[in-house]
Amino acid sequence: MADAAATLPIGAQPRRPKVMHFVTGGFSGATQVALDLVQAHALSGEFDAMLVLRRKPQTDMQRVHALSAQGVHVEVVTHWPHMATVWQLRQLCLQWQPDILVAHGFSDHIWGRYAGLWAGVKHLVHVEHNSRERYTWWRLKQSLWLAQRTDRIIGCSQGVKASLLALGFPPEKTIAISNGIRLAPYALGGGVALAEREPGIVMAARFANQKDHQTLIEALAILKSRGLTPPLWLPGGGSAHLRKRAERLSESLGLSEQVHLMGFHPGVPGLLMRNQVCVLSSRYEGMPLSLIEGMAAGCVVVGSQVPGIQEVIEHGRNGLLVAPQNAVALADALQRALQDTPAAQQWATQGRSDAVNHYSFEQMAATYEREFANLLGMPCAEPPAGAVFEPF
């Protein structure tokens, strides 16, 4: 980079390195992280950035257009067939000439890196966002082949990193960088005590088998049998089929007045700060952004004891962990969070402190940018305190 800059005409500015982030257009947690990083590059001024979304049947094109109107350089490629996805992404790479292509999430990281290799992109990065993915024998073989041609393999938590290593990904390339959230929308979260909030429960998650809304609704029915009828707020898009299933289950259990299926909801920070409990009943996770948001909002957090979540929640210190797919255990934890006010307030206070000190957007973005700078041989600052970066 320095040699190239030295040959520029006097007064000319060197070209900023270009980073392309490729991710599902399903607006999942992986999509949010990729978008956050694209926006972080614009804020830092260190990199030019493009967001490429793989269009899914549920992709909300109004949200895509809104991102473009906000100044995000965003493109969309087809979802199917895979060869068409690879071809279209390759064309974008040839046109835009990124220095680094970052392919987020399964199976998008496969198609993204094929396109990057075909287009001759110099540096490839694979980011894994879940501790458990649908790796068939053939998909894993392809991924391990691509890993030999990839500069960095990043797990969004230590649990995800461990799962990658267990699958045989090269340890010398595999690192962990924790996800982070924007804290500004939750600035008032520490000022609203639990006793001043509605005794409600929020689970902000897309409708997907992974998230297991069914067990949460069944736990709500158990609470009702014990005389507790907290409202349950469910903001999130995702599968229309699973949303309808959750609606039918709520009706069959007599919970229609308690369960509120909200769809995509832009006011999640306010919703969290008005309610006492934030829950995530996932069967598996990567790094639970919605729980970190609940912690930042000053809620009591309750989550499944699975990799990713159990890194964020330390049972009895900053929240509660329960066995996954266990409605009784989840109901017990929710009852405790709603009724044991002194303990719940301690968990909520500690959780907010942990979110602020360890899981900020700024820490995540700075650590990613440091890694990208290392790949390009650029000078870079040390990562901020609290960021997770373990190369081995």
N, C-alpha and C positions, 0 to 999 in steps of 0.2 A: 504493500500500500504506500509506504513512504517513497519507494523508488518511482512509482507511477506519479505521485504528487510532485516529485522533483522535476519531472519533464513537462509539467504544465506551463503554459505561458504565464508571465508575470501578472498577478492580479486575478488569475483564474482560480476558481474553487474546485477542489477534487470532488469527484462524484461520490455521493454517499453510498455505502453498500446497500444492496437491496435484499429484503427478506420477504419471502412469500409464505403465508400460512394457509395450508389447505386442510379443510375440516368439513364434517357433516353440516348440511344445511338444516338439520333437525332442531337447531337452537337448544342443544343440550348443554351440560356443563362444559364439555369439550369446546363447543362453539363459543361459549362465553369466555373461556380462557384464551382462545385464539384471538377473539375480538379485542380483549383487554390488552393483549400483547401488541397487536397492530396499533391500537391507540397509544400505548406506552411508547412505541417507537416514534410516533409523531410528537409526543411530548418531550422526549429526550433529545430529538434531533439527530440521533446517532445513525439511524437507519431510515431508508425509505421502505414502506411496507405495503403489501397487498394482501387482502383477505379473499380467498377463493372458497366458495361454498359448493359442496356436492348436493345438488338439488334433490330433495326427497319428496314423496307425495304430500307430506305434511308441511313442507317448507312454506312459511308465510312470506310471500313476495312483498307484501306491504312493509314488513319489517326490513327486508332487504333494501327496498327503495328508501326507507327512512334512514338507514345507515349511510347510503350514498348521499342523501341530502345533508347529512351531518358532516360530510367531508371524508368519510371512510372510502378508500379505494377498494371496492368490492366487485368481484366477478362471480358468475354462477356457471357451473358445468353440469352436464347431465349425470343422472344417477345410474342409468342402465342403458345398454350393457356395459360391463366393466371396461371393455376395449374402447368404447366411445368416451368414457370418463377419462381414461389415460390419454387418448388422442387429443381431446379438447384441452386438457391441462398441459400437455406437451406444447400445444400451439401457444398457449398463454406464456409458458416459460420461454419459448423461442422469441416471442414478441417483446417480453418485458425484461428478460435476461437477469433473473435473480441470482445473487451470489450464494444465498442459502435458501433451500426449500424445507419448510418445517411441516411434516405430515402428521396430523393429530388423529389419534383414535383408531380403533379397529372397525372396519377393515380398510378405512380410508388411508391409513398409513401405507398399506401395500400398494394401492393404485397410485397414490401420490408419489411414492419413491420410484415406481416403474416409470412414470412420466418424467420425473426429474433425471433419472439415468438416461433415458432416451433423448432428452433435450440437452444433455451434457451439463447440467447444473453441477457446479464444483463441490458444494457441500450439502449433504442431506442429513436431516435430523428427524428422528421418530419420537413422538410423544405418546405415551400410553396413559389412558385416563381411567382405566378400571383394573381391579385386581383379578378379575375373572372375565375372560372373553371366549368367544366361540371359535377357538383354534381347532379346526380339523387337522388331520395329519398333513394334508396338502397345503393348507394355509400356513401352518407352522413351518413347513419346509421352505415355502416361499419367503416367509418373514426372516428366517435364519439366514437364507441366502442373501437377502437384501441387507441384513445386519452387517455382513462382511463388507458392504459397500456404503455403509452409513457412518457418519462421523460421530454422532452422539445418539444414544437411546435414553430417553428421559422418562422416568416414572413420576407421576404427580404426587407421590407419597412414598414413604419407605416401604409400605405394604405392597404397592405396585412394583417398585423396584425388586423386591424379594420374589414376587410372582414371575417377573421377567427372567430373573436369574434361574429360577427353578425350571423354566421352560428351555433353558440352554442358551439364552442370549449372552453375548460376550461381556464378562465382568469389567474388562478394561475400558469398555465404551459406555457402560450402563451406570447412570447416576440418578439421583432423586432431587427434584426441585418442588417444594410444596406450592400448591395453589394458594392464591391470596384473593382478597376482596377489597373493593373500594369502601373505605371506612366512613367517608364524609356523610353518606345518607343515614348513618347510624350514630351521628354525633350526640344526639339527645338520648340515646338508648340507656346510658348509665344514670340518667337523671330521673327515670320513672321507676319507682319501686314496684315490685310485683303486686303488693297489696293495693296499688292504685290502678291496676290493669284489669281488663276483663279476664275471667277465668277460662280462657279459650285456648285451643290447640291449633297450631298451624303446621302444615307440611307443604312446603313449596317444592314441588317436584313434578317433572313431566310424568304422564301416565305411561308406564313401561313395566314389564314383568319384574325387572330388577328392583323397582322402587316398592313393590308389594303394598299397594294401597289396601288390598283385601284384608291383610292381617290387622292393619290399623283400624279399619272399620269394624272388624270383629272385636277388637279390644274396646272400642267405643260402646258396643252393645253390652260387653261385660261390665263396663263402668255404669251403664244405665241400670243394669240389674242390681247394682250396689247403691243405687240412689243418686248417682252423679250424672249430670246431663250437660257437660261442657259442649259448646259449639266447636265444630271441626271445620277449619277453613283449608281448602285445597286449591291454591292457585297453581296453574301449570297446564301446558298443552300436552302434546304427545299423541298416543294412540286413541283414536275415537272409539274403537272397539273396547278397549280397557276402561275408558271413561264411562261408557255405557254400562259395562259390567259393574263398575263401582256404584253407579246410580241405582241399578237393579238390586244390588246387595243391600244398599242403604234402605231402600223401600221395603225389602223383605224382612229386615231386622227392625223396622219401625223407627228408623233414624232420619227420615227425610227432612225433618225440621231442624236437625242438628248438623247435618252434613251439607256443606256449601261448596259445590264444584264451580270454581270461578273462571276456569280457562286462563289464558295468558293475562296476567295482572301486573301492570307497571308499578303499582303502589305497594309492593311487598315490604319494603322497609317500614312504612307506616303501619301496615297490618301486623308485622312482628312486634313493633314497639307498643301496640295497643293490647297485645295478648300475653299470657304468662308463659306458655310452653311452645317450644319448637321441637318437632319430632322428625326423624327420618328412619323409616322401618325397612330399609333396603335389605335385600338378600346378599348383595355384595356392593362394594363401592371402590372408588379410586381415592379421591380427596373430597369430602362432602362440603361443597361450597354453601349449600343451604343451611347446614348446621352452624358453620362459621358465621354466617349472616345472623342466625338466631342468637349466637353468643354475643356478637357485636351489638345486637339490639337489646341485650339485657334480659333475654328469655332464659328460662331453665331449658336445657337441651337434653333430649332423650334419643338414643340411637341404638341401632343393632350392633352387636359385638362382632364386627367383621373388619378385615383390614381396611385401612383408611379412616373409618369412623373411630376405631379404638386407638388410633394415634392422636386424634383430636380430643376425645373425651377420656378423661381418667375417672373411672367410676367413683362416685362419692366425693370427688374433689371439685370438678367443674361441670358435672352433669351425671347422667345415669346411662348405663349400658344394659341391654337386655339380649337374650338369645334371639337370633333371627327366626322369623316365621313362628313365633310363640305368642299368641294373642293374650294368654293369661299373664305371662311375664310382662308383656307390654302394658297391659291394663294396670298391673300392680305398680309399675314405675310411673305411669301417668297419674295414678291416684296419689302416690307419694309426692310427686311434683306439685300437684294441685292443693294438697291438704297440709303438708309439712312446711308451712310458710317460712319459719326461721332457717331450716336447712336449705330449702329451695332458694332463698335469697342469697345465701352464702355461695351456692353453686352458680347462680346467675352472675354474681359479682365477680367470682373467679373466672368464669367463662368469658365474660367481657374483657377482662384484663388479658387473658390469653389470646383472644382474637386480635386485640389491638397490638400486642407486643410481638406476635409470631406469625400472623397470617394476613399481612397487608398486601394490597395490590403493588405498592411501591417496592416491597421486598422481593416479591415474586418477579416483577418486571426487571429490576436491577440485576437479579441473579441470572435470568435468561440472557439479558444483554451482555453481561460479563462473559457468559459461555460463548455467545455468538462472536464477540470480539476476539476471544481466544482462538476460535476456529479460523478467523481471518487474519490473525497476527496483528491485531490492533491494540493500542494501549487501552487499559480499562481500569476502572476504580475497583476497590475491594467491595464485596457484597455487604449490604447493611446487616447490622446485628439481628439475629433471629432467623435469617434466611437459612434454609437447609440446602447444603451443597456437599455431597459426599461422593467423590469420584470413584471410590473403590468399595 
